[in-house]
Amino acid sequence: QVQLVESGGGLVQAGGSLKLSCSASGNSFIFSISDVGWYRQAPGKQRELVARISGSGRENYADSVKGRFTISRDNAKMTVSLQMNSLKREDTAVYYCHRGWNGQDYWGQGTQVTVSS
């Protein structure tokens, strides 16, 4: 049974920083070769990719967060993190951790990030 548990969300002022963390359970080898990442969903909008990192370490970012957000993974600890700097009001959303491998998708329960002006 794979579980993803996010932490680190909260309320922050515009220009501030937050770090999200996601802890995974399950097979550590499969985790290490899986794509893992972060998606977000704002009210009334579709869920969108924020950042992801492949098993080989390749990183992808949404254009809206490039240069501000950094994704990282620790395969030994089975965690994936998202460092968010220079936060903007439009970053307000529920952030979801995702793991994908061999056609299987797993999602965390989500953590709220609210950026105030």
C-alpha positions as CSV (number, residue, x, y, z in Angstrom):
1,Q,0.0,0.0,0.0
2,V,1.5,3.3,-1.1
3,Q,0.8,6.4,0.9
4,L,1.9,9.9,0.4
5,V,1.7,12.4,3.3
6,E,2.3,16.1,2.7
7,S,3.3,18.6,5.3
8,G,4.5,22.2,5.4
9,G,1.6,24.2,4.1
10,G,0.3,27.3,5.7
11,L,-0.3,31.0,5.5
12,V,2.5,33.3,4.3
13,Q,2.8,36.8,3.1
14,A,3.6,37.6,-0.5
15,G,7.4,37.5,-1.0
16,G,7.8,34.9,1.7
17,S,8.9,31.3,1.6
18,L,7.5,27.9,2.5
19,K,8.9,24.4,2.2
20,L,6.6,21.5,1.4
21,S,7.5,17.9,2.2
22,C,6.0,14.6,1.1
23,S,6.8,11.3,2.8
24,A,6.1,8.1,0.9
25,S,5.6,4.6,2.0
26,G,6.0,1.4,0.1
27,N,8.9,-0.1,-1.9
28,S,12.0,2.1,-1.7
29,F,13.5,0.8,-4.9
30,I,10.3,1.6,-6.8
31,F,10.2,5.0,-5.2
32,S,13.7,5.7,-6.4
33,I,12.9,5.0,-10.0
34,S,9.5,6.7,-10.0
35,D,8.6,10.2,-11.1
36,V,7.6,12.2,-8.1
37,G,6.3,15.7,-8.0
38,W,3.9,18.4,-6.9
39,Y,0.6,19.6,-8.4
40,R,-1.7,22.3,-7.2
41,Q,-5.3,23.2,-7.5
42,A,-6.7,26.6,-6.9
43,P,-10.5,27.2,-6.3
44,G,-12.4,26.9,-9.6
45,K,-9.3,25.8,-11.5
46,Q,-8.0,22.5,-12.8
47,R,-5.2,20.7,-11.1
48,E,-1.9,21.7,-12.6
49,L,1.7,20.5,-12.5
50,V,4.0,22.6,-10.4
51,A,7.2,20.6,-10.5
52,R,8.4,17.0,-10.9
53,I,11.6,15.1,-10.8
54,S,12.3,11.8,-12.5
55,G,14.0,8.8,-11.1
56,S,17.1,10.0,-13.0
57,G,16.9,13.4,-11.4
58,R,15.5,15.4,-14.3
59,E,13.5,18.3,-13.1
60,N,10.5,20.0,-14.8
61,Y,8.8,23.2,-13.7
62,A,5.7,25.1,-14.6
63,D,6.7,28.3,-16.3
64,S,4.9,30.3,-13.5
65,V,7.3,28.9,-10.8
66,K,10.6,28.7,-12.6
67,G,13.3,30.5,-10.7
68,R,11.2,30.6,-7.6
69,F,10.5,27.0,-6.7
70,T,13.0,24.1,-6.3
71,I,12.1,20.4,-6.2
72,S,14.3,17.8,-4.5
73,R,14.1,14.2,-3.5
74,D,15.8,12.0,-1.0
75,N,15.4,8.4,-2.1
76,A,16.9,7.0,1.1
77,K,14.2,8.7,3.1
78,M,11.6,8.3,0.4
79,T,10.7,12.0,0.5
80,V,10.2,14.7,-2.0
81,S,10.3,18.4,-1.1
82,L,9.3,21.7,-2.7
83,Q,11.1,24.9,-1.7
84,M,8.9,27.8,-2.6
85,N,10.5,31.3,-2.5
86,S,9.2,34.7,-3.6
87,L,5.6,33.5,-3.1
88,K,2.8,35.3,-4.9
89,R,-0.9,35.5,-4.2
90,E,-1.5,33.4,-7.3
91,D,0.4,30.6,-5.7
92,T,-2.5,30.1,-3.3
93,A,-3.8,26.6,-3.8
94,V,-4.0,23.1,-2.4
95,Y,-0.7,21.4,-3.2
96,Y,-0.7,17.6,-3.9
97,C,2.2,15.2,-3.8
98,H,2.2,12.7,-6.7
99,R,4.1,9.6,-7.5
100,G,3.9,7.9,-10.9
101,W,5.4,4.7,-12.1
102,N,4.5,2.0,-14.6
103,G,1.0,3.5,-15.3
104,Q,0.2,3.8,-11.6
105,D,-0.6,7.1,-10.0
106,Y,-0.7,7.9,-6.3
107,W,-1.7,11.1,-4.7
108,G,-1.4,12.6,-1.2
109,Q,-4.3,14.2,0.6
110,G,-3.1,17.8,-0.2
111,T,-1.9,20.7,1.9
112,Q,-3.2,24.2,1.7
113,V,-0.9,27.1,0.8
114,T,-2.3,30.5,1.2
115,V,-0.3,33.6,0.2
116,S,-1.6,36.9,1.5
117,S,-0.9,40.4,0.2
